[in-house]
Structures are given as C-alpha cells and as structure tokens.
C-alpha cells in the first residue's frame, strides 16, 4: 500500500517539482513508481542529500509526515 512519508519540493535542471513520496531504505518512491514496481528517481543519501537519477538535486523543502503529531 502506498502511503506517503514525505513531501518534497525540489529543483532539477531548472524545473521545480513537488511530489509526495514513500521513503523505504533511502529510496523515495512516487505513487506511480510504487504502483508500477518501477525504479525510483529520487533517493535520500546517508549524508542527508537528495539525488535524482543519481545526480544531486536542489531540495527546496521537505515535509516529513512521519514526524507529524499523531502519525506513525
């Protein structure tokens, strides 16, 4: 079941995007990727940086739904 854990706003090649993702072991799946069992474009690296298809991206905002009151 897809239940987003984070909302990301990022800029990649000048294009600003906002997506809801489910982060599992550092891999951030969109609903479409999750439903299609596809490889995810976004990943959270061990050092806290985000990458898009292996390239660093400019993350503008991150909302961690797991840290909201009442969410587990």
CHARMM internal coordinates of N, CA and C (Angstrom, degrees):
IC EDIT
DIST 1 N 1 CA 1.4537
DIST 1 CA 1 C 1.5309
ANGL 1 N 1 CA 1 C 109.10
DIST 1 C 2 N 1.3079
ANGL 1 CA 1 C 2 N 115.86
DIHE 1 N 1 CA 1 C 2 N 134.17
DIST 2 N 2 CA 1.4617
ANGL 1 C 2 N 2 CA 120.47
DIHE 1 CA 1 C 2 N 2 CA 178.98
DIST 2 CA 2 C 1.5231
ANGL 2 N 2 CA 2 C 109.15
DIHE 1 C 2 N 2 CA 2 C -88.60
DIST 2 C 3 N 1.3218
ANGL 2 CA 2 C 3 N 115.54
DIHE 2 N 2 CA 2 C 3 N 117.48
DIST 3 N 3 CA 1.4581
ANGL 2 C 3 N 3 CA 122.27
DIHE 2 CA 2 C 3 N 3 CA 173.09
DIST 3 CA 3 C 1.5225
ANGL 3 N 3 CA 3 C 105.96
DIHE 2 C 3 N 3 CA 3 C -133.10
DIST 3 C 4 N 1.3382
ANGL 3 CA 3 C 4 N 117.43
DIHE 3 N 3 CA 3 C 4 N 111.37
DIST 4 N 4 CA 1.4693
ANGL 3 C 4 N 4 CA 118.94
DIHE 3 CA 3 C 4 N 4 CA -175.13
DIST 4 CA 4 C 1.5253
ANGL 4 N 4 CA 4 C 112.26
DIHE 3 C 4 N 4 CA 4 C -61.31
DIST 4 C 5 N 1.3244
ANGL 4 CA 4 C 5 N 114.26
DIHE 4 N 4 CA 4 C 5 N 141.83
DIST 5 N 5 CA 1.4627
ANGL 4 C 5 N 5 CA 120.76
DIHE 4 CA 4 C 5 N 5 CA 176.78
DIST 5 CA 5 C 1.5248
ANGL 5 N 5 CA 5 C 111.57
DIHE 4 C 5 N 5 CA 5 C -106.19
DIST 5 C 6 N 1.3346
ANGL 5 CA 5 C 6 N 117.21
DIHE 5 N 5 CA 5 C 6 N -20.06
DIST 6 N 6 CA 1.4581
ANGL 5 C 6 N 6 CA 121.87
DIHE 5 CA 5 C 6 N 6 CA -177.37
DIST 6 CA 6 C 1.5335
ANGL 6 N 6 CA 6 C 110.52
DIHE 5 C 6 N 6 CA 6 C -144.80
DIST 6 C 7 N 1.3034
ANGL 6 CA 6 C 7 N 114.79
DIHE 6 N 6 CA 6 C 7 N 153.14
DIST 7 N 7 CA 1.4687
ANGL 6 C 7 N 7 CA 122.20
DIHE 6 CA 6 C 7 N 7 CA 170.26
DIST 7 CA 7 C 1.5234
ANGL 7 N 7 CA 7 C 105.64
DIHE 6 C 7 N 7 CA 7 C -118.49
DIST 7 C 8 N 1.3320
ANGL 7 CA 7 C 8 N 116.32
DIHE 7 N 7 CA 7 C 8 N 122.04
DIST 8 N 8 CA 1.4597
ANGL 7 C 8 N 8 CA 121.58
DIHE 7 CA 7 C 8 N 8 CA -177.73
DIST 8 CA 8 C 1.5169
ANGL 8 N 8 CA 8 C 110.66
DIHE 7 C 8 N 8 CA 8 C -112.66
DIST 8 C 9 N 1.3063
ANGL 8 CA 8 C 9 N 115.22
DIHE 8 N 8 CA 8 C 9 N 136.96
DIST 9 N 9 CA 1.4639
ANGL 8 C 9 N 9 CA 121.25
DIHE 8 CA 8 C 9 N 9 CA 167.94
DIST 9 CA 9 C 1.5162
ANGL 9 N 9 CA 9 C 105.32
DIHE 8 C 9 N 9 CA 9 C -118.68
DIST 9 C 10 N 1.3295
ANGL 9 CA 9 C 10 N 115.53
DIHE 9 N 9 CA 9 C 10 N 122.40
DIST 10 N 10 CA 1.4581
ANGL 9 C 10 N 10 CA 119.61
DIHE 9 CA 9 C 10 N 10 CA -175.66
DIST 10 CA 10 C 1.5157
ANGL 10 N 10 CA 10 C 110.13
DIHE 9 C 10 N 10 CA 10 C -143.37
DIST 10 C 11 N 1.3399
ANGL 10 CA 10 C 11 N 114.48
DIHE 10 N 10 CA 10 C 11 N 163.98
DIST 11 N 11 CA 1.4614
ANGL 10 C 11 N 11 CA 121.61
DIHE 10 CA 10 C 11 N 11 CA 177.49
DIST 11 CA 11 C 1.5263
ANGL 11 N 11 CA 11 C 107.62
DIHE 10 C 11 N 11 CA 11 C -122.05
DIST 11 C 12 N 1.3363
ANGL 11 CA 11 C 12 N 115.53
DIHE 11 N 11 CA 11 C 12 N 126.76
DIST 12 N 12 CA 1.4592
ANGL 11 C 12 N 12 CA 121.51
DIHE 11 CA 11 C 12 N 12 CA 179.33
DIST 12 CA 12 C 1.5223
ANGL 12 N 12 CA 12 C 107.85
DIHE 11 C 12 N 12 CA 12 C -135.60
DIST 12 C 13 N 1.3230
ANGL 12 CA 12 C 13 N 116.31
DIHE 12 N 12 CA 12 C 13 N 121.57
DIST 13 N 13 CA 1.4708
ANGL 12 C 13 N 13 CA 122.36
DIHE 12 CA 12 C 13 N 13 CA -176.41
DIST 13 CA 13 C 1.5325
ANGL 13 N 13 CA 13 C 111.32
DIHE 12 C 13 N 13 CA 13 C 53.25
DIST 13 C 14 N 1.3436
ANGL 13 CA 13 C 14 N 115.63
DIHE 13 N 13 CA 13 C 14 N 39.82
DIST 14 N 14 CA 1.4569
ANGL 13 C 14 N 14 CA 121.10
DIHE 13 CA 13 C 14 N 14 CA 175.93
DIST 14 CA 14 C 1.5214
ANGL 14 N 14 CA 14 C 115.65
DIHE 13 C 14 N 14 CA 14 C 81.69
DIST 14 C 15 N 1.3139
ANGL 14 CA 14 C 15 N 117.08
DIHE 14 N 14 CA 14 C 15 N -3.91
DIST 15 N 15 CA 1.4644
ANGL 14 C 15 N 15 CA 120.14
DIHE 14 CA 14 C 15 N 15 CA -178.29
DIST 15 CA 15 C 1.5279
ANGL 15 N 15 CA 15 C 109.32
DIHE 14 C 15 N 15 CA 15 C -102.67
DIST 15 C 16 N 1.3263
ANGL 15 CA 15 C 16 N 115.92
DIHE 15 N 15 CA 15 C 16 N 125.16
DIST 16 N 16 CA 1.4582
ANGL 15 C 16 N 16 CA 121.69
DIHE 15 CA 15 C 16 N 16 CA 179.37
DIST 16 CA 16 C 1.5243
ANGL 16 N 16 CA 16 C 109.09
DIHE 15 C 16 N 16 CA 16 C -88.80
DIST 16 C 17 N 1.3331
ANGL 16 CA 16 C 17 N 116.22
DIHE 16 N 16 CA 16 C 17 N 131.22
DIST 17 N 17 CA 1.4532
ANGL 16 C 17 N 17 CA 122.03
DIHE 16 CA 16 C 17 N 17 CA 179.42
DIST 17 CA 17 C 1.5157
ANGL 17 N 17 CA 17 C 110.42
DIHE 16 C 17 N 17 CA 17 C -134.17
DIST 17 C 18 N 1.3147
ANGL 17 CA 17 C 18 N 116.36
DIHE 17 N 17 CA 17 C 18 N 147.84
DIST 18 N 18 CA 1.4552
ANGL 17 C 18 N 18 CA 122.61
DIHE 17 CA 17 C 18 N 18 CA 173.20
DIST 18 CA 18 C 1.5213
ANGL 18 N 18 CA 18 C 107.36
DIHE 17 C 18 N 18 CA 18 C -126.70
DIST 18 C 19 N 1.3295
ANGL 18 CA 18 C 19 N 115.87
DIHE 18 N 18 CA 18 C 19 N 126.94
DIST 19 N 19 CA 1.4634
ANGL 18 C 19 N 19 CA 120.87
DIHE 18 CA 18 C 19 N 19 CA -177.89
DIST 19 CA 19 C 1.5209
ANGL 19 N 19 CA 19 C 110.50
DIHE 18 C 19 N 19 CA 19 C -138.88
DIST 19 C 20 N 1.3188
ANGL 19 CA 19 C 20 N 115.22
DIHE 19 N 19 CA 19 C 20 N 149.00
DIST 20 N 20 CA 1.4577
ANGL 19 C 20 N 20 CA 121.56
DIHE 19 CA 19 C 20 N 20 CA 168.51
DIST 20 CA 20 C 1.5132
ANGL 20 N 20 CA 20 C 106.60
DIHE 19 C 20 N 20 CA 20 C -92.52
DIST 20 C 21 N 1.3291
ANGL 20 CA 20 C 21 N 116.55
DIHE 20 N 20 CA 20 C 21 N 133.17
DIST 21 N 21 CA 1.4539
ANGL 20 C 21 N 21 CA 121.41
DIHE 20 CA 20 C 21 N 21 CA -178.27
DIST 21 CA 21 C 1.5230
ANGL 21 N 21 CA 21 C 110.63
DIHE 20 C 21 N 21 CA 21 C -133.38
DIST 21 C 22 N 1.3126
ANGL 21 CA 21 C 22 N 114.41
DIHE 21 N 21 CA 21 C 22 N 157.75
DIST 22 N 22 CA 1.4582
ANGL 21 C 22 N 22 CA 122.03
DIHE 21 CA 21 C 22 N 22 CA 171.93
DIST 22 CA 22 C 1.5213
ANGL 22 N 22 CA 22 C 106.09
DIHE 21 C 22 N 22 CA 22 C -110.88
DIST 22 C 23 N 1.3396
ANGL 22 CA 22 C 23 N 116.41
DIHE 22 N 22 CA 22 C 23 N 115.51
DIST 23 N 23 CA 1.4580
ANGL 22 C 23 N 23 CA 121.03
DIHE 22 CA 22 C 23 N 23 CA -178.66
DIST 23 CA 23 C 1.5312
ANGL 23 N 23 CA 23 C 109.01
DIHE 22 C 23 N 23 CA 23 C -92.08
DIST 23 C 24 N 1.3376
ANGL 23 CA 23 C 24 N 115.10
DIHE 23 N 23 CA 23 C 24 N 121.01
DIST 24 N 24 CA 1.4582
ANGL 23 C 24 N 24 CA 122.57
DIHE 23 CA 23 C 24 N 24 CA 177.69
DIST 24 CA 24 C 1.5202
ANGL 24 N 24 CA 24 C 107.68
DIHE 23 C 24 N 24 CA 24 C -128.64
DIST 24 C 25 N 1.3301
ANGL 24 CA 24 C 25 N 116.28
DIHE 24 N 24 CA 24 C 25 N 115.22
DIST 25 N 25 CA 1.4729
ANGL 24 C 25 N 25 CA 121.29
DIHE 24 CA 24 C 25 N 25 CA -179.55
DIST 25 CA 25 C 1.5221
ANGL 25 N 25 CA 25 C 112.34
DIHE 24 C 25 N 25 CA 25 C 51.95
DIST 25 C 26 N 1.3365
ANGL 25 CA 25 C 26 N 116.57
DIHE 25 N 25 CA 25 C 26 N 42.12
DIST 26 N 26 CA 1.4627
ANGL 25 C 26 N 26 CA 121.54
DIHE 25 CA 25 C 26 N 26 CA 176.17
DIST 26 CA 26 C 1.5174
ANGL 26 N 26 CA 26 C 115.16
DIHE 25 C 26 N 26 CA 26 C 84.80
DIST 26 C 27 N 1.3202
ANGL 26 CA 26 C 27 N 117.36
DIHE 26 N 26 CA 26 C 27 N -6.39
DIST 27 N 27 CA 1.4609
ANGL 26 C 27 N 27 CA 121.07
DIHE 26 CA 26 C 27 N 27 CA 179.26
DIST 27 CA 27 C 1.5236
ANGL 27 N 27 CA 27 C 108.21
DIHE 26 C 27 N 27 CA 27 C -100.15
DIST 27 C 28 N 1.3464
ANGL 27 CA 27 C 28 N 116.68
DIHE 27 N 27 CA 27 C 28 N 129.66
DIST 28 N 28 CA 1.4589
ANGL 27 C 28 N 28 CA 122.22
DIHE 27 CA 27 C 28 N 28 CA -174.99
DIST 28 CA 28 C 1.5307
ANGL 28 N 28 CA 28 C 110.08
DIHE 27 C 28 N 28 CA 28 C -106.37
DIST 28 C 29 N 1.3174
ANGL 28 CA 28 C 29 N 115.93
DIHE 28 N 28 CA 28 C 29 N 105.30
DIST 29 N 29 CA 1.4645
ANGL 28 C 29 N 29 CA 121.58
DIHE 28 CA 28 C 29 N 29 CA -177.82
DIST 29 CA 29 C 1.5241
ANGL 29 N 29 CA 29 C 111.52
DIHE 28 C 29 N 29 CA 29 C -93.97
DIST 29 C 30 N 1.3239
ANGL 29 CA 29 C 30 N 116.74
DIHE 29 N 29 CA 29 C 30 N 133.79
DIST 30 N 30 CA 1.4594
ANGL 29 C 30 N 30 CA 120.61
DIHE 29 CA 29 C 30 N 30 CA 168.03
DIST 30 CA 30 C 1.5308
ANGL 30 N 30 CA 30 C 107.28
DIHE 29 C 30 N 30 CA 30 C -79.66
DIST 30 C 31 N 1.3121
ANGL 30 CA 30 C 31 N 116.53
DIHE 30 N 30 CA 30 C 31 N 168.58
DIST 31 N 31 CA 1.4685
ANGL 30 C 31 N 31 CA 119.19
DIHE 30 CA 30 C 31 N 31 CA 178.54
DIST 31 CA 31 C 1.5324
ANGL 31 N 31 CA 31 C 110.71
DIHE 30 C 31 N 31 CA 31 C -59.30
DIST 31 C 32 N 1.3273
ANGL 31 CA 31 C 32 N 117.13
DIHE 31 N 31 CA 31 C 32 N -42.76
DIST 32 N 32 CA 1.4667
ANGL 31 C 32 N 32 CA 120.87
DIHE 31 CA 31 C 32 N 32 CA -179.01
DIST 32 CA 32 C 1.5309
ANGL 32 N 32 CA 32 C 111.17
DIHE 31 C 32 N 32 CA 32 C -62.32
DIST 32 C 33 N 1.3401
ANGL 32 CA 32 C 33 N 117.01
DIHE 32 N 32 CA 32 C 33 N -43.25
DIST 33 N 33 CA 1.4634
ANGL 32 C 33 N 33 CA 120.57
DIHE 32 CA 32 C 33 N 33 CA 178.87
DIST 33 CA 33 C 1.5282
ANGL 33 N 33 CA 33 C 110.93
DIHE 32 C 33 N 33 CA 33 C -65.18
DIST 33 C 34 N 1.3296
ANGL 33 CA 33 C 34 N 115.89
DIHE 33 N 33 CA 33 C 34 N -42.81
DIST 34 N 34 CA 1.4617
ANGL 33 C 34 N 34 CA 121.30
DIHE 33 CA 33 C 34 N 34 CA -179.93
DIST 34 CA 34 C 1.5292
ANGL 34 N 34 CA 34 C 110.87
DIHE 33 C 34 N 34 CA 34 C -62.41
DIST 34 C 35 N 1.3147
ANGL 34 CA 34 C 35 N 115.93
DIHE 34 N 34 CA 34 C 35 N -48.64
DIST 35 N 35 CA 1.4656
ANGL 34 C 35 N 35 CA 120.74
DIHE 34 CA 34 C 35 N 35 CA -177.51
DIST 35 CA 35 C 1.5315
ANGL 35 N 35 CA 35 C 112.28
DIHE 34 C 35 N 35 CA 35 C -64.96
DIST 35 C 36 N 1.3310
ANGL 35 CA 35 C 36 N 116.86
DIHE 35 N 35 CA 35 C 36 N -31.44
DIST 36 N 36 CA 1.4634
ANGL 35 C 36 N 36 CA 121.59
DIHE 35 CA 35 C 36 N 36 CA -177.99
DIST 36 CA 36 C 1.5355
ANGL 36 N 36 CA 36 C 112.67
DIHE 35 C 36 N 36 CA 36 C -93.52
DIST 36 C 37 N 1.3256
ANGL 36 CA 36 C 37 N 116.76
DIHE 36 N 36 CA 36 C 37 N 1.55
DIST 37 N 37 CA 1.4709
ANGL 36 C 37 N 37 CA 120.71
DIHE 36 CA 36 C 37 N 37 CA -175.41
DIST 37 CA 37 C 1.5263
ANGL 37 N 37 CA 37 C 110.65
DIHE 36 C 37 N 37 CA 37 C 54.71
DIST 37 C 38 N 1.3278
ANGL 37 CA 37 C 38 N 115.48
DIHE 37 N 37 CA 37 C 38 N 37.03
DIST 38 N 38 CA 1.4648
ANGL 37 C 38 N 38 CA 121.67
DIHE 37 CA 37 C 38 N 38 CA -176.64
DIST 38 CA 38 C 1.5299
ANGL 38 N 38 CA 38 C 111.15
DIHE 37 C 38 N 38 CA 38 C -92.12
DIST 38 C 39 N 1.3043
ANGL 38 CA 38 C 39 N 114.98
DIHE 38 N 38 CA 38 C 39 N 160.75
DIST 39 N 39 CA 1.4611
ANGL 38 C 39 N 39 CA 120.47
DIHE 38 CA 38 C 39 N 39 CA 174.56
DIST 39 CA 39 C 1.5221
ANGL 39 N 39 CA 39 C 108.89
DIHE 38 C 39 N 39 CA 39 C -68.31
DIST 39 C 40 N 1.3120
ANGL 39 CA 39 C 40 N 116.21
DIHE 39 N 39 CA 39 C 40 N 136.04
DIST 40 N 40 CA 1.4629
ANGL 39 C 40 N 40 CA 121.16
DIHE 39 CA 39 C 40 N 40 CA -178.42
DIST 40 CA 40 C 1.5220
ANGL 40 N 40 CA 40 C 111.11
DIHE 39 C 40 N 40 CA 40 C -79.63
DIST 40 C 41 N 1.3296
ANGL 40 CA 40 C 41 N 116.20
DIHE 40 N 40 CA 40 C 41 N 143.48
DIST 41 N 41 CA 1.4610
ANGL 40 C 41 N 41 CA 121.36
DIHE 40 CA 40 C 41 N 41 CA 176.97
DIST 41 CA 41 C 1.5261
ANGL 41 N 41 CA 41 C 112.10
DIHE 40 C 41 N 41 CA 41 C -79.56
DIST 41 C 42 N 1.3311
ANGL 41 CA 41 C 42 N 116.84
DIHE 41 N 41 CA 41 C 42 N -34.45
DIST 42 N 42 CA 1.4631
ANGL 41 C 42 N 42 CA 121.31
DIHE 41 CA 41 C 42 N 42 CA -174.31
DIST 42 CA 42 C 1.5257
ANGL 42 N 42 CA 42 C 111.17
DIHE 41 C 42 N 42 CA 42 C -101.19
DIST 42 C 43 N 1.3461
ANGL 42 CA 42 C 43 N 115.07
DIHE 42 N 42 CA 42 C 43 N 139.59
DIST 43 N 43 CA 1.4562
ANGL 42 C 43 N 43 CA 120.48
DIHE 42 CA 42 C 43 N 43 CA 176.36
DIST 43 CA 43 C 1.5189
ANGL 43 N 43 CA 43 C 109.69
DIHE 42 C 43 N 43 CA 43 C -139.35
DIST 43 C 44 N 1.3175
ANGL 43 CA 43 C 44 N 115.40
DIHE 43 N 43 CA 43 C 44 N 145.02
DIST 44 N 44 CA 1.4566
ANGL 43 C 44 N 44 CA 122.61
DIHE 43 CA 43 C 44 N 44 CA 174.43
DIST 44 CA 44 C 1.5222
ANGL 44 N 44 CA 44 C 107.22
DIHE 43 C 44 N 44 CA 44 C -98.70
DIST 44 C 45 N 1.3223
ANGL 44 CA 44 C 45 N 116.12
DIHE 44 N 44 CA 44 C 45 N 118.10
DIST 45 N 45 CA 1.4606
ANGL 44 C 45 N 45 CA 121.21
DIHE 44 CA 44 C 45 N 45 CA -177.77
DIST 45 CA 45 C 1.5289
ANGL 45 N 45 CA 45 C 110.78
DIHE 44 C 45 N 45 CA 45 C -81.27
DIST 45 C 46 N 1.3251
ANGL 45 CA 45 C 46 N 116.04
DIHE 45 N 45 CA 45 C 46 N 162.65
DIST 46 N 46 CA 1.4698
ANGL 45 C 46 N 46 CA 121.43
DIHE 45 CA 45 C 46 N 46 CA -179.20
DIST 46 CA 46 C 1.5257
ANGL 46 N 46 CA 46 C 112.77
DIHE 45 C 46 N 46 CA 46 C -58.28
DIST 46 C 47 N 1.3378
ANGL 46 CA 46 C 47 N 116.97
DIHE 46 N 46 CA 46 C 47 N -29.77
DIST 47 N 47 CA 1.4681
ANGL 46 C 47 N 47 CA 120.27
DIHE 46 CA 46 C 47 N 47 CA -179.06
DIST 47 CA 47 C 1.5263
ANGL 47 N 47 CA 47 C 112.98
DIHE 46 C 47 N 47 CA 47 C -85.40
DIST 47 C 48 N 1.3550
ANGL 47 CA 47 C 48 N 116.93
DIHE 47 N 47 CA 47 C 48 N 4.36
DIST 48 N 48 CA 1.4632
ANGL 47 C 48 N 48 CA 121.05
DIHE 47 CA 47 C 48 N 48 CA 176.82
DIST 48 CA 48 C 1.5191
ANGL 48 N 48 CA 48 C 114.34
DIHE 47 C 48 N 48 CA 48 C 92.38
DIST 48 C 49 N 1.3211
ANGL 48 CA 48 C 49 N 118.54
DIHE 48 N 48 CA 48 C 49 N -2.61
DIST 49 N 49 CA 1.4632
ANGL 48 C 49 N 49 CA 120.63
DIHE 48 CA 48 C 49 N 49 CA 177.99
DIST 49 CA 49 C 1.5332
ANGL 49 N 49 CA 49 C 109.70
DIHE 48 C 49 N 49 CA 49 C -86.52
DIST 49 C 50 N 1.3202
ANGL 49 CA 49 C 50 N 115.07
DIHE 49 N 49 CA 49 C 50 N 155.97
DIST 50 N 50 CA 1.4524
ANGL 49 C 50 N 50 CA 121.75
DIHE 49 CA 49 C 50 N 50 CA 178.94
DIST 50 CA 50 C 1.5174
ANGL 50 N 50 CA 50 C 109.69
DIHE 49 C 50 N 50 CA 50 C -107.38
DIST 50 C 51 N 1.3288
ANGL 50 CA 50 C 51 N 116.10
DIHE 50 N 50 CA 50 C 51 N 145.25
DIST 51 N 51 CA 1.4569
ANGL 50 C 51 N 51 CA 120.96
DIHE 50 CA 50 C 51 N 51 CA 176.32
DIST 51 CA 51 C 1.5270
ANGL 51 N 51 CA 51 C 109.46
DIHE 50 C 51 N 51 CA 51 C -127.16
DIST 51 C 52 N 1.3298
ANGL 51 CA 51 C 52 N 115.12
DIHE 51 N 51 CA 51 C 52 N 151.94
DIST 52 N 52 CA 1.4638
ANGL 51 C 52 N 52 CA 122.78
DIHE 51 CA 51 C 52 N 52 CA 174.69
DIST 52 CA 52 C 1.5146
ANGL 52 N 52 CA 52 C 106.48
DIHE 51 C 52 N 52 CA 52 C -120.29
DIST 52 C 53 N 1.3164
ANGL 52 CA 52 C 53 N 116.81
DIHE 52 N 52 CA 52 C 53 N 114.76
DIST 53 N 53 CA 1.4683
ANGL 52 C 53 N 53 CA 123.02
DIHE 52 CA 52 C 53 N 53 CA -175.71
DIST 53 CA 53 C 1.5259
ANGL 53 N 53 CA 53 C 110.76
DIHE 52 C 53 N 53 CA 53 C 50.71
DIST 53 C 54 N 1.3229
ANGL 53 CA 53 C 54 N 116.08
DIHE 53 N 53 CA 53 C 54 N 41.61
DIST 54 N 54 CA 1.4559
ANGL 53 C 54 N 54 CA 122.83
DIHE 53 CA 53 C 54 N 54 CA 175.93
DIST 54 CA 54 C 1.5119
ANGL 54 N 54 CA 54 C 116.23
DIHE 53 C 54 N 54 CA 54 C 85.95
DIST 54 C 55 N 1.3369
ANGL 54 CA 54 C 55 N 118.14
DIHE 54 N 54 CA 54 C 55 N -8.50
DIST 55 N 55 CA 1.4641
ANGL 54 C 55 N 55 CA 121.75
DIHE 54 CA 54 C 55 N 55 CA 179.70
DIST 55 CA 55 C 1.5240
ANGL 55 N 55 CA 55 C 110.00
DIHE 54 C 55 N 55 CA 55 C -102.67
DIST 55 C 56 N 1.3395
ANGL 55 CA 55 C 56 N 117.36
DIHE 55 N 55 CA 55 C 56 N 140.09
DIST 56 N 56 CA 1.4627
ANGL 55 C 56 N 56 CA 119.32
DIHE 55 CA 55 C 56 N 56 CA 177.05
DIST 56 CA 56 C 1.5289
ANGL 56 N 56 CA 56 C 111.38
DIHE 55 C 56 N 56 CA 56 C -58.15
DIST 56 C 57 N 1.3074
ANGL 56 CA 56 C 57 N 115.87
DIHE 56 N 56 CA 56 C 57 N 142.07
DIST 57 N 57 CA 1.4634
ANGL 56 C 57 N 57 CA 120.91
DIHE 56 CA 56 C 57 N 57 CA 176.26
DIST 57 CA 57 C 1.5179
ANGL 57 N 57 CA 57 C 109.34
DIHE 56 C 57 N 57 CA 57 C -122.43
DIST 57 C 58 N 1.3191
ANGL 57 CA 57 C 58 N 115.08
DIHE 57 N 57 CA 57 C 58 N 155.21
DIST 58 N 58 CA 1.4531
ANGL 57 C 58 N 58 CA 120.96
DIHE 57 CA 57 C 58 N 58 CA 177.25
DIST 58 CA 58 C 1.5193
ANGL 58 N 58 CA 58 C 110.17
DIHE 57 C 58 N 58 CA 58 C -85.66
DIST 58 C 59 N 1.3216
ANGL 58 CA 58 C 59 N 116.04
DIHE 58 N 58 CA 58 C 59 N 96.81
DIST 59 N 59 CA 1.4617
ANGL 58 C 59 N 59 CA 120.33
DIHE 58 CA 58 C 59 N 59 CA 179.05
DIST 59 CA 59 C 1.5210
ANGL 59 N 59 CA 59 C 108.11
DIHE 58 C 59 N 59 CA 59 C -80.72
DIST 59 C 60 N 1.3203
ANGL 59 CA 59 C 60 N 115.15
DIHE 59 N 59 CA 59 C 60 N 123.31
DIST 60 N 60 CA 1.4563
ANGL 59 C 60 N 60 CA 121.28
DIHE 59 CA 59 C 60 N 60 CA -176.94
DIST 60 CA 60 C 1.5246
ANGL 60 N 60 CA 60 C 111.98
DIHE 59 C 60 N 60 CA 60 C -92.63
DIST 60 C 61 N 1.3255
ANGL 60 CA 60 C 61 N 116.98
DIHE 60 N 60 CA 60 C 61 N -31.35
DIST 61 N 61 CA 1.4597
ANGL 60 C 61 N 61 CA 120.70
DIHE 60 CA 60 C 61 N 61 CA -179.50
DIST 61 CA 61 C 1.5179
ANGL 61 N 61 CA 61 C 109.91
DIHE 60 C 61 N 61 CA 61 C -159.47
DIST 61 C 62 N 1.3343
ANGL 61 CA 61 C 62 N 115.30
DIHE 61 N 61 CA 61 C 62 N 144.97
DIST 62 N 62 CA 1.4569
ANGL 61 C 62 N 62 CA 121.59
DIHE 61 CA 61 C 62 N 62 CA 175.87
DIST 62 CA 62 C 1.5160
ANGL 62 N 62 CA 62 C 107.87
DIHE 61 C 62 N 62 CA 62 C -134.00
DIST 62 C 63 N 1.3213
ANGL 62 CA 62 C 63 N 116.21
DIHE 62 N 62 CA 62 C 63 N 128.42
DIST 63 N 63 CA 1.4584
ANGL 62 C 63 N 63 CA 121.49
DIHE 62 CA 62 C 63 N 63 CA 172.33
DIST 63 CA 63 C 1.5175
ANGL 63 N 63 CA 63 C 106.34
DIHE 62 C 63 N 63 CA 63 C -111.36
DIST 63 C 64 N 1.3270
ANGL 63 CA 63 C 64 N 116.15
DIHE 63 N 63 CA 63 C 64 N 120.47
DIST 64 N 64 CA 1.4629
ANGL 63 C 64 N 64 CA 121.43
DIHE 63 CA 63 C 64 N 64 CA 179.30
DIST 64 CA 64 C 1.5195
ANGL 64 N 64 CA 64 C 107.71
DIHE 63 C 64 N 64 CA 64 C -96.40
DIST 64 C 65 N 1.3335
ANGL 64 CA 64 C 65 N 116.22
DIHE 64 N 64 CA 64 C 65 N 103.28
DIST 65 N 65 CA 1.4637
ANGL 64 C 65 N 65 CA 120.85
DIHE 64 CA 64 C 65 N 65 CA -178.27
DIST 65 CA 65 C 1.5205
ANGL 65 N 65 CA 65 C 112.11
DIHE 64 C 65 N 65 CA 65 C -64.52
DIST 65 C 66 N 1.3328
ANGL 65 CA 65 C 66 N 118.02
DIHE 65 N 65 CA 65 C 66 N -24.76
DIST 66 N 66 CA 1.4549
ANGL 65 C 66 N 66 CA 120.11
DIHE 65 CA 65 C 66 N 66 CA -177.51
DIST 66 CA 66 C 1.5250
ANGL 66 N 66 CA 66 C 111.71
DIHE 65 C 66 N 66 CA 66 C -72.31
DIST 66 C 67 N 1.3143
ANGL 66 CA 66 C 67 N 117.67
DIHE 66 N 66 CA 66 C 67 N -16.51
DIST 67 N 67 CA 1.4560
ANGL 66 C 67 N 67 CA 121.03
DIHE 66 CA 66 C 67 N 67 CA -179.42
DIST 67 CA 67 C 1.5283
ANGL 67 N 67 CA 67 C 112.96
DIHE 66 C 67 N 67 CA 67 C -96.37
DIST 67 C 68 N 1.3116
ANGL 67 CA 67 C 68 N 117.46
DIHE 67 N 67 CA 67 C 68 N -1.03
DIST 68 N 68 CA 1.4578
ANGL 67 C 68 N 68 CA 120.22
DIHE 67 CA 67 C 68 N 68 CA 177.57
DIST 68 CA 68 C 1.5195
ANGL 68 N 68 CA 68 C 110.35
DIHE 67 C 68 N 68 CA 68 C -74.10
DIST 68 C 69 N 1.3123
ANGL 68 CA 68 C 69 N 116.21
DIHE 68 N 68 CA 68 C 69 N 144.44
DIST 69 N 69 CA 1.4496
ANGL 68 C 69 N 69 CA 121.45
DIHE 68 CA 68 C 69 N 69 CA -178.95
DIST 69 CA 69 C 1.5204
ANGL 69 N 69 CA 69 C 110.89
DIHE 68 C 69 N 69 CA 69 C -55.93
DIST 69 C 70 N 1.3081
ANGL 69 CA 69 C 70 N 116.00
DIHE 69 N 69 CA 69 C 70 N 129.19
DIST 70 N 70 CA 1.4543
ANGL 69 C 70 N 70 CA 120.49
DIHE 69 CA 69 C 70 N 70 CA 177.28
DIST 70 CA 70 C 1.4982
ANGL 70 N 70 CA 70 C 114.31
DIHE 69 C 70 N 70 CA 70 C 86.59
DIST 70 C 71 N 1.3426
ANGL 70 CA 70 C 71 N 118.88
DIHE 70 N 70 CA 70 C 71 N -2.97
DIST 71 N 71 CA 1.4738
ANGL 70 C 71 N 71 CA 121.84
DIHE 70 CA 70 C 71 N 71 CA -179.76
DIST 71 CA 71 C 1.5206
ANGL 71 N 71 CA 71 C 109.06
DIHE 70 C 71 N 71 CA 71 C -104.36
DIST 71 C 72 N 1.3020
ANGL 71 CA 71 C 72 N 117.07
DIHE 71 N 71 CA 71 C 72 N 135.58
DIST 72 N 72 CA 1.4698
ANGL 71 C 72 N 72 CA 121.81
DIHE 71 CA 71 C 72 N 72 CA 176.76
DIST 72 CA 72 C 1.4823
ANGL 72 N 72 CA 72 C 109.43
DIHE 71 C 72 N 72 CA 72 C -136.93
END
COOR INIT
IC SEED 1 N 1 CA 1 C
IC BUILD
